[in-house]
Amino acid sequence: MEIKVLRSANNDIQTYNVELENATLLAMLNFIKTKIDPTLTYSHGCRSGVCGSCAVSVNGREALMCEYKPSDGDVVEPIRNARVVRDLVVDSGHVERYNRAGSAWSEGAREENVSAEEMERIEVQSDCILCASCYSACPVYAVNPDFIGPFALTRVWRYVNDPREGNCDAKMAVVQTNGIWDCTLCGACVPVCPQSIAPMQDIKMLRMKSAMLGYPDPTMNFGGGGFDLGGWNF
């Protein structure tokens, strides 16, 4: 089987022949590094689809190396929208940067009992592993590198729905600029998430919550007797 990897040294594709049966992409790259080319550089951690550190682009679509089963001729590249350190390793500083920009963490959480139903509202978003696959797939960064982005906005939605969170209004204020209104709602972030999270839907819900809090909607169009709210026509 041929596996093609984009090498950063010359920005060219290098082809490797690997004969492994039913192996993950990570196993194949480990074989290449130990048996064929020790200079090949990539990142991995848990090997169980939990840490998110092995996210790459395969044939132009994001995937976790520890879960993806390669096909002959696959082209493996680093995730997009991030500075390449070497080969398939990128600078992961964007994760902290966008989480900080969106205040995507708990602030001033109150101590109180939370029902199972309330926890269920934030269960899916809590599963985000910060692999940045959605960030890589997002086309907005081509025109706005300051866009807070899908994984951070998903985390914001998770916290503003947590009844223990005491700083929800401040979080909603933060995402009004370079945030929920900058998303094109193209949906490219949805199919690449290994945790089956739908950031686009979370962003739509943040838009609805913003409208209820009285924030102006810059995408609103009153022409034709109706208006568009976050992609929902009324």
N, C-alpha and C positions, 0 to 999 in steps of 0.2 A: 504494500500500500504506500502511495506517495502522500507525504504530508509537506505542505509548503508553508514556510514561515518567513514573515517579513523581518529582515535583520536591520538593525538601526545603524550599523557601522557604514554600510554603503547604500542604505535605503532600497534594498533590492530583495527579491524573493529567493530563498534558498530551499531547495528540494531535498527531502530525506526519504529514504526507502526503509520502511519499518514493517516487519512481519510479526505482528502480535494479534492474537485472536480475541475478539470481543473485549477489547481494551478501551479505557477512557482516553481522551486526549491527553490528560495529565500523565497517565501511565506511559503513553507513547513518547511524550516529551521527556519524561524521566529516563526512558530507554535511550533516546537520542543523546541526552546529556551524559549518561554514564558509559555508553558503548560507542558512540559515533562522534559527537562534537561537544566537548566540555565547555566551550565558550557560549553555548546557547543559554540565554538568561530569561527567566520567567519567575512568577511569584505564585506561591500556594501556601496553604496553611492546614486546615482541618481535614481536607480530603473527603469531606462529607456533605458539601453543599451548604455549610453553615456560616463560615467566616467571610465568604464573598471575595477573598483576596485573589482568586484565580480567574476572574472575569476577563475575557478576551473577545475579539470579534472573529467569527468564523464565517467566511464567505459573505462578509458584510452584515452579519447578524450576531448580536451579543449572546454569549454562552459562558457557563462555568466549565472550566477544563475538567474538573473532577466528576462532572455529570455527563458531559457530552461524549457520544460515541462517534468517532470520525468516520468519514467515507473517503474513498480514494480521490486524491486531488484536492482535498480541502485546503483552503488558504487561511492561515491563522495570522492575525494582526493584533496589535494592542488596541484597547478600547479607544474610542474617539473622544475628542474635546479635552484631552489631558496631555500634559507634556510627557514625552517619552524619555525615560531615564536610560533604558537600554533594552533593545529587542522588545519583549512583551511586557516589560515592567514600566509602569507609569508613575508619575508623582501623585500620590494619593492626597495631597494637601487640599484638593478641591472638596473632599468630603467634609473636612472641618470648616472650610471657608463658607460653603453654602449652608451648612447647619447653623453656623454662627450668624450668617446674614438673615436667616429666617427664624432665629431664636428657637430652633427645633429641638428643644429639650424641656424638661420639667423645671418650672420656676415657681417657687412659693407654694408647693403642693401642700394641701391640707391633710391632716390625719383624720380619716373617717372611713366607715365601712362602705364598701362598694358591692353592689349586687352583681350576680352573675350576668344579668341582662345588660347592665352598664358596661361590664368588662367585655362583653361580646361585641359591643359597638366599636371597640378599638382593637379587637383581637387580630384582625388581618393586618392592619397597619403596623402593629407591634412586631410583626414577623420580618420587617425589613432588615436585611443583613448588610446594607450599605455597600453592595457590590458595585454600584454605579453603572449598572447595565442600562438603566433608564436614562441616566445622564449622558451616556455614550450615544444612545439612539436619538436623543432630542435634537431637532433641527434648529431650535431657537438660539443655541449658542453661536451659530454662525453669524448672527446679526446682533446678539446681545450677550456678551460673555459675563455680564453681571446678573443674569437671570438666576433667581434662587433655585429653580429647578425642581424636577419631579420628586426625587427621593426626599429632599428637605421639606417640600410642601406636603407630601404624604405624612411626614412626621409631625408637621404643624397641625394637620387635621386630626391626627391621633391625640395630641395633647389638648386641643381645644374641645375635644369630646370626652376628656377624662374629668369626671366630676370632682376629682381631688385637686385639679389644677386651678391655681388662684390668680393666674396672670393671662387669662384668655384674651381680654381686650387688647392688651399690649401686643400679643402675638398677631392678632388680626390686623392691627395697625401696621406692623412691620411688612406684611406680605402684600400690601397695596402697591408698592413700588418695586419694579423688577421681579414681580411675583405672579400672582394669580391671573392678572390681566394681560401679562406678556405671553402666556401659554397660548399656542395656536389651536389647542384641542385636536391635534392631528392623530393622537392615539398611538404614536410610535413607541411610547414607553410601556404600553400595556403588554404586548405579547412577549417582550424580552425579559420580563421580571421572573426570576426563578421561584419566587414565593407566591406567584399568582396575585400580586397586588395590582390594583388599577389606579396609578397616580392620576391619570386624566379625570377619573370619576371623583377622586378626592379633591382635585382642584375645582371641579364644578361645584362640589358641595361647599368649598370655601368661598366661592363666588356667591352662592346663595346666602350663606351666613353673613357675608359682607353686606349684601343688599339689605338684609334684615336689620343690620346694625346701622344702616344709613350711609354707607360709603357709596360715592358715585361710581357708576359703571361706565368707563370710557368706551366700552364696546357697544353700548346701547344705541340702537337705531330705531327711531320712531317713524321712519318712512314706511308707507304702505299700511298704516293703521295698526301696527304691532311693534313689538320690540324683541330684541334678542338678549337673553340673560344667560351668559356663560354657555352659549351653544343651545339653550332651550328656548324655543320660540313661543311667544305668548300673543 
